[in-house]
Amino acid sequence: MNPNLTQFGDHMTRLTGVRAIMKDIIETLRSAGSQEFINLSAGNPVIIPEVEQLWRDCTQELLASDAYGEVVCRYGASQGYEPLIEAVVNDFNQRYGLSLSQQNVLITPGSQALYFLAANAFGGYRQSGELREIVLPLSPDYTGYGGVSLVPEALRAYRPALDLIGDHRFKYRPDFEQLTIGQDTGFVLFSRPCNPTGNVLSAQEVQQIAALAAAQDIPVLVDSAYAPPFPALNFTEMTPVFGENILHCMSLSKAGLPGERLGIAIGPEPLVRVLESFQTNLCIHSSRYGQAIAAQAIASGALAHISETVIRPYYQHKFAVLEQALEAKLPNHLPWRLHQGEGAIFAWMWFPDLPMGDWEFYQALKRSGVIVVPGSSFFPGLQEDWPHRHQCIRISLTASDGEIDQAVGHLASLVAQVYQSAPAVV
Ligand SMILES: Cc1ncc(COP(=O)(O)O)c(C=O)c1O
């Protein structure tokens, strides 16, 4: 059968952005035969034994408790499992001196679902026919934002300003000269720390964005999938920013529970209510088994503790290994740049004046046995053409130290080879 799709059906089934590349990667790995690849493309977190053990212990506790039947054999509230909401409220009030109540929290089946709810509740066409844009203030950002709106023209990303640091480092900053948050804006969205770049917007930058939006009564969603207190994948000092128009959005995926699909939104009650109603229509509620084990791990403090003492050092070490290998192996006279590693589980590289496109570069690197993700998939909503978007790659920090070192060796050879035809000076 050939299903006859609606506009929404057509848009939602299209293989866009990183999904198209993931398909290519899966096919490459499947048909690899005897060729071995170092796969630096994964978005999946590493299974860290201590983290797996935490979830195993919480599961055993749940299995042994009287709550088990109530958790898995019954429906619950759309807003979320009450003990989890209570654990989040208590943890955040204590940790950040807030005065949250239960009405400020919503649990969703993963944070991707949360952005889908928000994208279609606050972005898109109004009753009056006007388009309300979903503003991404700093491009590149999370590729998954590319698919969240049923109205693709609603997505609007802004080019960043670039700080060039030394010969081989750089950092993106929001360009407030260009960024427009006005009556056409439905809401603002960005990740902090950022997937793919590892960038962390400063508190002052977040407050500046929030103030621009507050002036128009516009919500700001801060995607905190890598932020403290869990998974605490920040390698630089950062504190979550809260405010009257800020929805702080979290995920338990990088804290070891991607399979359980758990997202948490914390913010003003009116925003939480809208998303909760949308969620009831979509899926009723998130899985209660995942919510119950998360409630224990948050209430006991174990999740925040393991995040700081195990998860963060694990990835921070990987970034250091990559950085050292790049310094040692990439030709110093060529114009490569690594984004400042401030968090998340990725490294982001820019090759100024790259004499080929990022997709071609990805294919060439694949031929030498290394798989990364071409950077152009990470500019959803950027309408203008910008050569920079075809000059970057994302490297996952999920491989072993030895594999990272070996992969950088292959990368170094390729970089030397591709710039040979068009030598550039730092
Ligand atoms: C920045 C960012 N936001 C959101 C998500 C979606 O996470 P989940 O739906 O698993 O909570 C991811 C996943 O990798 C991400 O990197």
The ligand as an ORCA input file, in Angstrom:
! r2SCAN-3c Opt
* xyz 0 1
  C      20.241     19.084     23.223
  C      19.299     17.930     23.236
  N      18.010     18.149     23.517
  C      17.116     17.156     23.544
  C      17.487     15.855     23.259
  C      16.426     14.784     23.282
  O      16.608     14.013     24.410
  P      15.495     13.043     25.028
  O      14.261     13.109     24.198
  O      16.117     11.703     25.049
  O      15.236     13.594     26.417
  C      18.803     15.569     22.954
  C      19.210     14.199     22.620
  O      20.307     13.900     22.278
  C      19.739     16.634     22.942
  O      21.030     16.425     22.646
*
